[in-house]
């Protein structure tokens, strides 16, 4: 098996968590401190740090120190592009499923109307 497939699987595993995906999108706006990420996400700083550690071990983010502050940033802006591409695929899928459900409901409604009128008693 190609080693790149293994590396890709590792990255996709790390990105399989919804919080980490949120972090990727926040970090796409620029480097950010753990406390600010925690505030934006509404979760604790230790939890953010755990997620960042996973992403850092895979090479998705890196830390940069500025005095006492540690800011995290994406290592490659194409990470966001890849996530946006998949998000677009999923949004289109949801849209298609919604259209299918709407057509199915419309078909049931029209059949229900025909069945209702057929069940009405005839006047003598």
C-alpha positions as CSV (number, residue, x, y, z in Angstrom):
1,X,0.0,0.0,0.0
2,X,1.2,3.5,-0.8
3,X,2.5,5.4,2.3
4,X,0.6,8.5,1.2
5,X,-2.7,6.6,1.7
6,X,-1.7,5.8,5.2
7,X,-0.8,9.5,5.9
8,X,-4.0,10.6,4.3
9,X,-6.0,8.2,6.5
10,X,-4.2,9.6,9.6
11,X,-5.2,13.2,8.6
12,X,-8.8,12.2,7.9
13,X,-9.0,10.4,11.2
14,X,-7.8,13.6,13.0
15,X,-10.4,15.6,11.1
16,X,-13.2,13.2,11.7
17,X,-14.1,15.1,14.9
18,X,-16.6,18.0,14.5
19,X,-14.8,20.2,17.0
20,X,-11.6,19.8,15.1
21,X,-13.3,20.8,11.9
22,X,-14.6,23.9,13.7
23,X,-11.1,24.7,14.8
24,X,-9.8,24.3,11.3
25,X,-12.3,26.9,10.1
26,X,-11.5,29.2,12.9
27,X,-7.8,28.9,12.3
28,X,-8.3,29.6,8.6
29,X,-8.9,33.2,9.8
30,X,-5.4,33.4,11.2
31,X,-3.3,32.2,14.2
32,X,-5.2,32.0,17.4
33,X,-4.6,31.4,21.1
34,X,-6.1,28.4,23.0
35,X,-8.2,30.7,25.2
36,X,-9.7,32.5,22.2
37,X,-10.5,29.1,20.5
38,X,-12.1,27.9,23.7
39,X,-14.2,31.0,23.9
40,X,-15.3,30.8,20.3
41,X,-16.2,27.1,20.6
42,X,-17.8,27.3,24.0
43,X,-15.6,24.5,25.4
44,X,-12.8,24.4,28.0
45,X,-9.2,25.3,27.4
46,X,-8.0,21.8,28.3
47,X,-10.4,20.3,25.8
48,X,-9.1,22.7,23.1
49,X,-5.5,21.8,24.0
50,X,-6.3,18.1,23.6
51,X,-7.8,18.6,20.2
52,X,-4.9,20.8,19.1
53,X,-2.4,18.1,20.3
54,X,-4.1,15.6,18.0
55,X,-3.9,17.9,15.1
56,X,-0.4,19.0,15.9
57,X,0.8,15.3,16.0
58,X,-0.5,14.8,12.5
59,X,0.9,18.1,11.2
60,X,-2.3,20.0,10.6
61,X,-1.5,22.8,13.0
62,X,1.7,24.2,14.5
63,X,2.3,26.4,17.5
64,X,4.2,29.7,17.4
65,X,5.3,31.4,20.5
66,X,5.0,35.2,20.8
67,X,6.4,36.1,24.2
68,X,4.1,34.4,26.7
69,X,1.4,33.8,24.1
70,X,1.2,30.6,22.1
71,X,-0.8,30.8,18.9
72,X,-1.8,27.9,16.8
73,X,-2.0,28.2,13.0
74,X,-2.7,25.8,10.1
75,X,0.3,24.4,8.5
76,X,-1.2,24.5,5.0
77,X,-4.2,26.6,3.8
78,X,-5.2,23.8,1.5
79,X,-6.5,21.9,4.6
80,X,-9.4,24.4,4.6
81,X,-9.9,23.9,0.9
82,X,-10.1,20.2,1.4
83,X,-12.6,20.6,4.2
84,X,-14.7,23.0,2.2
85,X,-14.8,20.7,-0.8
86,X,-16.1,17.9,1.4
87,X,-18.6,20.2,3.1
88,X,-19.9,21.3,-0.4
89,X,-20.3,17.6,-1.4
90,X,-22.3,17.0,1.8
91,X,-24.5,20.1,1.4
92,X,-25.3,19.1,-2.2
93,X,-26.1,15.6,-1.0
94,X,-28.4,16.9,1.7
95,X,-30.1,19.2,-0.9
96,X,-30.7,16.2,-3.3
97,X,-32.1,14.1,-0.4
98,X,-34.4,16.9,0.5
99,X,-35.6,17.2,-3.0
100,X,-36.3,13.5,-3.2
101,X,-38.2,13.6,0.1
102,X,-40.2,16.6,-1.1
103,X,-41.2,14.7,-4.3
104,X,-42.0,11.6,-2.3
105,X,-44.2,13.6,0.1
106,X,-45.9,15.3,-2.9
107,X,-46.6,11.9,-4.4
108,X,-48.1,10.6,-1.1
109,X,-50.3,13.7,-0.8
110,X,-51.7,13.4,-4.3
111,X,-52.4,9.7,-3.7
112,X,-53.9,10.4,-0.3
113,X,-56.3,12.9,-2.0
114,X,-57.4,10.4,-4.6
115,X,-57.9,7.8,-1.9
116,X,-59.9,10.2,0.3
117,X,-62.2,11.1,-2.6
118,X,-62.7,7.4,-3.5
119,X,-63.6,6.7,0.1
120,X,-66.4,9.3,0.2
121,X,-69.9,7.9,0.3
122,X,-72.0,8.4,-2.8
123,X,-75.3,10.3,-2.6
124,X,-78.4,8.3,-3.3
